[in-house]
Amino acid sequence: MGGAISRPMTMHAPPGNPSLGADAGTVATGTALAPYDPAKFQRDQARVSRGFWKKLRRVAGKLPFLDLLIAAYYCALDPATPLRAKATLMGALAYFVLPTDLIPDFLTGIGFVDDATVLYAAVRAVSDHIKPAHRDRAKALIQRKLIDAPDSTPPSA
């Protein structure tokens, strides 16, 4: 189709929880928007809430993308982050937390390749929403070495 103009698309999902905000029906995927599933978002939030810090403390030394992972976490929890960006990041964070995934994490050298790929795709889709404050908070946390703390509660930054 010569001469066609590429425009961002919006696809709306059925109405979800009205408390989730005006953009609750869509999730960013590049320039197009894909349907947003409120039930999946809530499952992802619960999975991340239960397991993110526990798994992060266990594997932090093996992650070359540690700073990006923590920045994505802080962005996903930031009240100023639009819901579609939160949903995208929560999906990637939930994949990281999963006990089983495409490439088992215990495989030395390649175990986190799939986690990194999912995270980088999510971050690229919502990069405008990951602010310097999120990155700075992640760096400060890593510098203070709170990742090695024994409990599973999120450290304050």
Secondary structure, DSSP 4 states (H G I P E B T S, - for coil): -TTPPP--B--PPSP--GGG-TTTTEEEETTEEEE--HHHHHHHHHHHHHHHHHHHHHHGGG-TTHHHHHHHHHHHH-TTS-HHHHHHHHHHHHHHH-SS-SS-TTSTTTTTHHHHHHHHHHHHHTGGGS-HHHHHHHHHHHHHTGGG-SSSSPPP-
